[in-house]
Amino acid sequence: MRIFGGIERVERKQPESEYLFTTLKGKPLNSRYIQEMVKRKAKQTEVTKNVHPHTL
């Protein structure tokens, strides 16, 4: 299925949802989850700056 003018939806193992980005249970991601995810990924890639979603 094509959405947003050419971005193809990845086949998911989660339940169908009206949201594009969801948890494994099909619930929408909340802002705190995204903040923690960005922080965790920055640490894994050894980024030394203080990063947050708005800096991406």
C-alpha positions in Angstrom: 0.0 0.0 0.0 1.4 3.5 -0.9 0.9 6.3 1.5 2.2 9.9 1.8 3.1 10.2 -1.9 5.4 7.3 -2.4 6.4 6.0 1.0 5.5 2.3 1.1 4.0 0.8 4.2 6.3 -1.8 5.6 4.5 -5.1 6.3 4.0 -5.2 10.0 3.6 -7.9 12.6 1.7 -5.5 14.8 -2.1 -5.2 14.7 -3.5 -2.8 12.1 -3.7 0.8 13.4 -4.7 4.2 12.1 -1.2 5.4 13.2 1.9 5.2 11.0 4.3 4.7 13.9 3.1 2.4 16.7 4.2 0.2 19.5 4.2 -3.6 19.0 0.7 -3.6 20.4 -0.6 -1.1 17.8 -0.8 1.9 20.2 0.5 5.3 19.2 4.0 6.2 20.3 4.0 8.8 23.1 6.5 11.7 23.3 8.4 10.3 26.3 9.0 7.0 24.4 10.4 8.8 21.4 12.7 10.9 23.7 14.1 7.8 25.4 14.5 6.0 22.1 16.5 8.9 20.6 18.7 9.0 23.7 19.3 5.3 23.7 20.2 5.2 20.0 22.6 8.1 20.4 24.3 6.3 23.3 24.5 3.1 21.2 26.2 5.0 18.3 28.5 6.9 20.7 27.1 10.3 19.9 28.5 12.6 22.6 26.2 15.6 22.1 23.0 15.9 24.0 20.4 14.9 21.4 16.6 15.0 21.4 14.0 14.5 18.7 14.0 18.2 17.6 17.7 18.1 16.7 17.1 15.3 14.1 
